[in-house]
Amino acid sequence: MTLSGYKPSTLILWAVLSLPALGMIGPLFGDDPKAFHQLLHPTGEFAARFMIIGMMASGLMLVFRTHHWPRWLMRHRRDLGVAAFLYAALHVVVYVIDRGTLDRILEQLPQTRIWTGWLAFLIFVPLAVTSNNAAQRWLGTGWKTMQRMAWPAAVLVLLHWAAMKDWGGWPPALIHFGPLLALWAYRFWYWNLRSRLPVAA
């Protein structure tokens, strides 16, 4: 154990997870009036990427049962989830600043690309707050039930991304979510359909 009881691998992981944010700081101190608007896409994209990687851990454990690296990913999926939430929170802050006024924010709220993002973020708030050992002990079996809310939140993120530019965001959204959807389908087949296949004589 090292700094504040964290293992070196965890500290290195957080250093890597912080790199995209460091690259976003510079433009904010420039003279470009559109700096915040230009940060909307990268903040949201990295939030989705880290969320997807964290949610892929269980499926990868199933596919690569004899390998060690999925176990490492499984141990650190909470870190990835918290990082995803922090980038999502930054995404929300950038969006609010970019819109400028409450009236302009409310004006966009009925749009699918907007309300799906807000709803996903609201779901992620309690997930992030309870992403610690103390909350896990306090909630008991309810903790896993709460964490499963990450799946409907992920669907909302997919819709949020796809609905951008008059639903022109489908290609990049599916490219990013494709591996997660494939792993989800494999897990569903493995646990629910595999046993129903006829056994060869």
matplotlib code that plots the C-alpha trace (Angstrom):
import matplotlib.pyplot as plt

x = [0.0, 1.1, -0.3, -3.5, -3.7, -4.0, -2.0, 0.5, -1.6, -4.6, -2.6, -1.2, -4.7, -6.0, -3.1, -4.0, -7.7, -6.8, -4.8, -7.8, -8.9, -5.5, -5.7, -9.0, -7.7, -5.5, -8.2, -10.2, -7.4, -7.3, -9.2, -11.6, -15.2, -16.3, -13.9, -16.6, -18.7, -15.8, -15.4, -18.9, -18.0, -14.7, -16.1, -19.1, -17.2, -14.6, -17.4, -19.1, -15.8, -14.8, -18.4, -18.3, -14.8, -15.9, -19.2, -17.3, -15.4, -17.9, -18.3, -14.6, -14.1, -16.6, -14.9, -11.3, -11.7, -8.1, -6.5, -5.5, -6.0, -9.9, -9.6, -7.5, -10.1, -12.8, -11.0, -10.8, -14.2, -15.3, -12.5, -13.6, -17.1, -16.2, -14.0, -16.9, -19.1, -16.5, -16.2, -20.0, -20.3, -17.7, -19.8, -22.9, -21.0, -19.6, -23.1, -24.6, -21.9, -22.2, -26.0, -25.6, -29.1, -31.7, -34.3, -32.0, -31.4, -35.1, -35.8, -33.7, -35.0, -37.8, -35.3, -34.4, -30.7, -31.0, -33.4, -31.8, -28.5, -30.0, -31.8, -28.7, -26.7, -29.4, -29.2, -25.4, -25.4, -26.5, -24.3, -21.3, -22.2, -22.5, -19.3, -17.4, -17.0, -19.0, -22.0, -21.8, -21.8, -24.7, -26.9, -26.2, -27.9, -29.5, -26.2, -26.0, -29.6, -28.7, -25.6, -27.7, -29.2, -26.1, -27.5, -30.6, -28.4, -26.0, -29.0, -29.9, -26.3, -26.4, -29.6, -28.2, -25.2, -27.1, -29.7, -27.0, -27.1, -30.6, -29.8, -26.6, -24.7, -25.6, -22.3, -19.9, -22.3, -22.5, -18.8, -18.2, -21.1, -20.7, -18.2, -20.4, -23.5, -21.7, -20.5, -24.0, -25.5, -22.8, -23.5, -27.3, -26.7, -24.2, -26.4, -29.9, -29.8, -26.7, -28.2, -31.2, -29.0, -29.3, -26.5, -24.6, -24.9]
y = [0.0, 3.6, 7.1, 7.1, 3.3, 3.0, 0.5, 1.8, 0.2, 2.3, 5.5, 4.8, 4.1, 7.4, 9.2, 7.8, 8.5, 12.1, 12.7, 13.6, 16.2, 17.8, 18.3, 20.1, 22.7, 24.7, 26.0, 27.4, 30.0, 31.1, 33.9, 31.6, 32.5, 29.0, 27.1, 25.7, 24.7, 22.9, 20.9, 19.5, 16.6, 15.4, 15.5, 13.5, 11.1, 10.3, 9.8, 7.3, 5.6, 5.0, 3.9, 1.4, 0.0, -0.5, -2.2, -4.6, -6.1, -8.8, -9.9, -10.0, -12.1, -14.6, -14.7, -14.7, -17.0, -18.2, -14.7, -12.4, -9.0, -9.2, -9.7, -6.6, -4.7, -6.2, -5.0, -1.5, -1.1, 1.0, 3.4, 3.5, 4.1, 7.0, 8.5, 8.2, 10.1, 12.8, 13.4, 13.3, 15.9, 18.0, 17.6, 18.9, 21.9, 22.7, 22.4, 24.7, 27.3, 27.1, 27.6, 30.6, 30.9, 28.7, 29.7, 28.4, 25.2, 24.6, 25.5, 22.5, 20.0, 18.4, 17.4, 13.7, 14.4, 16.6, 14.9, 11.5, 13.0, 14.6, 11.4, 9.3, 11.7, 11.7, 7.9, 8.0, 10.4, 7.8, 5.1, 7.3, 8.3, 4.7, 3.5, 2.9, 0.0, 1.8, 2.2, -1.4, -2.6, -0.3, -1.2, -4.9, -6.9, -3.6, -2.3, -4.7, -3.9, -0.2, -0.8, -2.6, 0.8, 1.4, -0.6, 1.6, 4.6, 3.2, 2.9, 6.5, 7.5, 5.6, 7.4, 10.7, 10.3, 8.9, 11.7, 14.4, 16.2, 15.0, 11.4, 11.6, 10.4, 6.7, 5.6, 6.9, 5.8, 2.3, 2.0, 2.8, 0.8, -2.1, -4.1, -3.7, -4.8, -7.8, -8.8, -8.3, -10.6, -13.2, -13.1, -13.4, -16.4, -18.0, -17.8, -18.1, -19.9, -22.1, -24.8, -25.2, -26.2, -29.9, -32.1, -33.9, -37.7]
z = [0.0, -0.6, -0.6, 1.5, 1.4, -2.4, -4.3, -6.9, -9.7, -8.6, -8.5, -11.9, -13.2, -11.8, -13.4, -16.8, -16.2, -15.5, -18.7, -20.9, -18.3, -18.2, -22.0, -21.5, -19.1, -21.5, -23.8, -20.9, -20.2, -23.8, -25.6, -27.5, -26.5, -27.7, -25.4, -23.2, -26.2, -27.7, -24.5, -24.7, -27.0, -25.4, -21.8, -22.7, -24.9, -22.2, -19.7, -22.0, -22.8, -19.2, -18.3, -21.2, -20.2, -16.6, -17.6, -20.0, -17.0, -16.2, -19.8, -20.4, -17.3, -18.8, -22.2, -21.0, -18.0, -18.1, -18.3, -15.5, -17.1, -16.9, -13.2, -12.9, -14.8, -12.6, -9.5, -10.9, -12.5, -9.5, -10.3, -13.9, -12.9, -10.6, -13.3, -15.8, -13.4, -12.8, -16.6, -16.8, -14.1, -15.9, -19.1, -17.2, -15.8, -19.3, -20.8, -18.2, -18.6, -22.4, -22.3, -20.0, -18.6, -17.0, -19.6, -22.4, -20.5, -20.0, -23.6, -24.8, -22.1, -24.2, -26.9, -26.8, -27.0, -23.9, -21.5, -22.0, -20.9, -17.8, -16.8, -17.2, -15.1, -12.4, -12.3, -12.1, -9.0, -6.5, -8.1, -7.7, -4.1, -3.1, -4.9, -1.7, 0.8, 3.6, 1.3, 0.2, 3.8, 4.7, 1.7, 1.9, -0.9, -2.1, -3.2, -6.2, -7.1, -7.2, -9.2, -11.9, -12.6, -14.6, -17.4, -18.1, -17.6, -20.3, -22.7, -22.0, -22.7, -26.0, -27.0, -25.8, -28.1, -31.0, -30.9, -31.5, -34.8, -35.7, -34.9, -36.9, -33.8, -34.3, -36.1, -33.4, -30.6, -32.0, -32.6, -28.9, -27.5, -29.9, -27.8, -24.7, -26.5, -27.9, -24.4, -23.0, -25.8, -25.0, -21.3, -22.0, -24.2, -21.8, -18.7, -20.3, -23.6, -23.6, -21.5, -23.9, -26.8, -27.7, -26.5, -29.3, -29.2]

ax = plt.figure().add_subplot(projection="3d")
ax.plot(x, y, z, "-o")
ax.set_aspect("equal")
plt.show()
